Amino acid sequence: MDFNRHLLPNIILSLQISCCRVLPSVCSPTSIYSATLTILKLMYACVVSIRHEIERDLTRLGGDLMGPIRQMSDKVTNPKFVQYNHWGRRIDSLETSEGWRFMRDTAIKEGYINIPYARKYGEYSRIYGFLKNMIMTGDFHVIMCPLGMTDGTARVIELVGSEAVKRTILPRLISRDPSIAYTSGQWMTERPGGSDVSLTETVATSSSTSSTMGDMYTLDGFKWFSSATEADMAIALARTGSQEQGSRALSLFLVPLRLPEQGGPSSPLENGIEIHRLKNKIGTVGVPTAELSLNHTKAWLLGPLNGGVKAIAPVLNITRIHSAIHSIVRLVQGGSTLLKDVPLYVSSLAKVSLLYRALTHMTFGTVVLLGKSECGTATKEEEARLRLLTPMAKAFTAQQAPSAMEECMAALGAQGYMEETGIGR
Ligand SMILES: Cc1cc2nc3c(=O)[nH]c(=O)nc-3n(C[C@H](O)[C@H](O)[C@H](O)COP(=O)(O)OP(=O)(O)OC[C@H]3O[C@@H](n4cnc5c(N)ncnc54)[C@H](O)[C@@H]3O)c2cc1C
């Protein structure tokens, strides 16, 4: 391989991007988009006929990121949670930071969720959406967490939602207007375990009433790891049969948290949802992840009774791809221009660059298949490949990225280990 021609330019550009984040005075490409060769190549490979229109938007976004958006990124701090007021009354007041709300609203306006559902570019819309996602990830903290779950929820509703839910909830989940857009969490994990949902303890009881939105149930249980607690709604698994039936007796529910305009509650407490505490997680400080108890919480059945695991699968698959993108983007965040003059070091960074490119192509290969599947143009073989590659891409990127990331952090010396530089997240 012609090392210099193929790898060095990409490494140097990757380093330039990261230097701008850590050492703004050293270098200043005008747009993250045009400085990221791997993304440019993906565009050339995948989206020939519509490339120019998309490129204009990505170049503009890349420029915005270097300016006003990055400034707000530093304002993302821990959410504030107050359980009781000064009279001892339970209030469960949850307030996310100004920076976090700005990131959410900006991502919504950029079409983070809207692009793949508006489908202006057919099956290529997914590639366009995830390219935008990839460019944004470095500065948007973990906004992909609530918005990735919102993306997955939109797909679930598209596939199994009632006509009323499709008409009233779906347009808001995919809206580009932050003043009316909804976000959604997903609640699966419980204390007995997350990977194995057959142990789910939360019980759903039919209230023998139904509305156009769906059959009404009440949920009682404890959800142990629930991100996006600030969301307007969540979709949750709960038991509609005996414990012995395992995952065959789980159904999916749409739980309103803050949906007054749909006749729902204006706060989670109004719907019997108590926040026990916020999780003290490593790194992902902006997003409120909570332990929740559900006490006669009203919810609508979403999809077929006892078909919950199958119904929620699109959330798992779509968030897996969001997660894979998040892992690979971390690899373009470390470095220093001076190290380009040290051949031994460049060779180890070359390995990082190669890994970054390989993981990016693997992930976007999966995105291409997802776009086809959602637009009904995938062959049977492509559907099978999508099923195989989705969990693989998520797991492989999450496993490979951290050690390469460590290499990038070390390349920045002590600065690579400072919270102030933003490298930690
Ligand atoms: C930042 C963060 C945010 C989260 N947000 C949410 C959320 O919003 N909603 C939600 O529902 N959950 C959320 N979770 C929880 C997450 O989904 C679970 O942690 C995950 O499903 C794993 O479950 P567990 O922690 O119980 O680990 P376990 O299920 O006990 O797994 C422990 C280890 O064993 C491995 N393992 C388990 N079963 C097998 C098997 N059969 N074969 C091979 N290996 C296996 C797992 O891969 C893992 O490495 C979040 C977690 C984190 C860290």
The ligand as an SDF file (V2000), in Angstrom:
LIG
                    3D

 53 58  0  0  0  0  0  0  0  0999 V2000
  -25.6250    4.8270   29.6460 C   0  0  0  0  0  0  0  0  0  0  0  0
  -26.6820    3.7900   29.6640 C   0  0  0  0  0  0  0  0  0  0  0  0
  -27.9770    4.1250   29.3180 C   0  0  0  0  0  0  0  0  0  0  0  0
  -28.9850    3.1540   29.3370 C   0  0  0  0  0  0  0  0  0  0  0  0
  -30.2580    3.5230   29.0040 N   0  0  0  0  0  0  0  0  0  0  0  0
  -31.2330    2.5810   28.9930 C   0  0  0  0  0  0  0  0  0  0  0  0
  -32.5640    2.9230   28.6130 C   0  0  0  0  0  0  0  0  0  0  0  0
  -32.8640    4.0730   28.2770 O   0  0  0  0  0  0  0  0  0  0  0  0
  -33.5090    1.9620   28.6280 N   0  0  0  0  0  0  0  0  0  0  0  0
  -33.2260    0.6740   28.9760 C   0  0  0  0  0  0  0  0  0  0  0  0
  -34.1240   -0.1600   28.9380 O   0  0  0  0  0  0  0  0  0  0  0  0
  -31.9780    0.3220   29.3450 N   0  0  0  0  0  0  0  0  0  0  0  0
  -30.9690    1.2380   29.3620 C   0  0  0  0  0  0  0  0  0  0  0  0
  -29.6950    0.8890   29.7300 N   0  0  0  0  0  0  0  0  0  0  0  0
  -29.4470   -0.4480   30.2270 C   0  0  0  0  0  0  0  0  0  0  0  0
  -28.8670   -1.3810   29.1900 C   0  0  0  0  0  0  0  0  0  0  0  0
  -29.7950   -1.6220   28.1760 O   0  0  0  0  0  0  0  0  0  0  0  0
  -28.4680   -2.6510   29.9320 C   0  0  0  0  0  0  0  0  0  0  0  0
  -27.4140   -2.3100   30.8040 O   0  0  0  0  0  0  0  0  0  0  0  0
  -28.0620   -3.7370   28.9800 C   0  0  0  0  0  0  0  0  0  0  0  0
  -29.1920   -4.2480   28.3270 O   0  0  0  0  0  0  0  0  0  0  0  0
  -27.3360   -4.8790   29.6990 C   0  0  0  0  0  0  0  0  0  0  0  0
  -28.0950   -5.3400   30.7750 O   0  0  0  0  0  0  0  0  0  0  0  0
  -27.4570   -5.5100   32.2350 P   0  0  0  0  0  0  0  0  0  0  0  0
  -26.8100   -4.2340   32.6390 O   0  0  0  0  0  0  0  0  0  0  0  0
  -28.5040   -6.0620   33.1180 O   0  0  0  0  0  0  0  0  0  0  0  0
  -26.2890   -6.5630   32.0400 O   0  0  0  0  0  0  0  0  0  0  0  0
  -26.4450   -8.1270   31.8660 P   0  0  0  0  0  0  0  0  0  0  0  0
  -27.6400   -8.4450   31.0440 O   0  0  0  0  0  0  0  0  0  0  0  0
  -26.3540   -8.7530   33.2090 O   0  0  0  0  0  0  0  0  0  0  0  0
  -25.1390   -8.4630   31.0130 O   0  0  0  0  0  0  0  0  0  0  0  0
  -23.8260   -8.4620   31.5960 C   0  0  0  0  0  0  0  0  0  0  0  0
  -22.8210   -8.9640   30.5530 C   0  0  0  0  0  0  0  0  0  0  0  0
  -23.1560  -10.2950   30.1370 O   0  0  0  0  0  0  0  0  0  0  0  0
  -23.2830  -10.3610   28.7160 C   0  0  0  0  0  0  0  0  0  0  0  0
  -24.3570  -11.3050   28.3940 N   0  0  0  0  0  0  0  0  0  0  0  0
  -25.6150  -11.2950   28.8980 C   0  0  0  0  0  0  0  0  0  0  0  0
  -26.3260  -12.3250   28.3860 N   0  0  0  0  0  0  0  0  0  0  0  0
  -25.4990  -12.9820   27.5380 C   0  0  0  0  0  0  0  0  0  0  0  0
  -25.6490  -14.1270   26.6960 C   0  0  0  0  0  0  0  0  0  0  0  0
  -26.8000  -14.8170   26.6290 N   0  0  0  0  0  0  0  0  0  0  0  0
  -24.5860  -14.5050   25.9530 N   0  0  0  0  0  0  0  0  0  0  0  0
  -23.4050  -13.8300   26.0210 C   0  0  0  0  0  0  0  0  0  0  0  0
  -23.2080  -12.7390   26.8000 N   0  0  0  0  0  0  0  0  0  0  0  0
  -24.2390  -12.3230   27.5390 C   0  0  0  0  0  0  0  0  0  0  0  0
  -23.6410   -8.9460   28.2950 C   0  0  0  0  0  0  0  0  0  0  0  0
  -23.2600   -8.6790   26.9460 O   0  0  0  0  0  0  0  0  0  0  0  0
  -22.8190   -8.1120   29.2730 C   0  0  0  0  0  0  0  0  0  0  0  0
  -21.4970   -7.9870   28.8120 O   0  0  0  0  0  0  0  0  0  0  0  0
  -28.6740    1.8250   29.7090 C   0  0  0  0  0  0  0  0  0  0  0  0
  -27.3650    1.4870   30.0430 C   0  0  0  0  0  0  0  0  0  0  0  0
  -26.3790    2.4470   30.0230 C   0  0  0  0  0  0  0  0  0  0  0  0
  -24.9690    2.0510   30.3940 C   0  0  0  0  0  0  0  0  0  0  0  0
  1  2  1  0
  2  3  1  0
  2 52  2  0
  3  4  2  0
  4  5  1  0
  4 50  1  0
  5  6  2  0
  6  7  1  0
  6 13  1  0
  7  8  2  0
  7  9  1  0
  9 10  1  0
 10 11  2  0
 10 12  1  0
 12 13  2  0
 13 14  1  0
 14 15  1  0
 14 50  1  0
 15 16  1  0
 16 17  1  0
 16 18  1  0
 18 19  1  0
 18 20  1  0
 20 21  1  0
 20 22  1  0
 22 23  1  0
 23 24  1  0
 24 25  2  0
 24 26  1  0
 24 27  1  0
 27 28  1  0
 28 29  2  0
 28 30  1  0
 28 31  1  0
 31 32  1  0
 32 33  1  0
 33 34  1  0
 33 48  1  0
 34 35  1  0
 35 36  1  0
 35 46  1  0
 36 37  1  0
 36 45  1  0
 37 38  2  0
 38 39  1  0
 39 40  1  0
 39 45  2  0
 40 41  1  0
 40 42  2  0
 42 43  1  0
 43 44  2  0
 44 45  1  0
 46 47  1  0
 46 48  1  0
 48 49  1  0
 50 51  2  0
 51 52  1  0
 52 53  1  0
M  END
$$$$
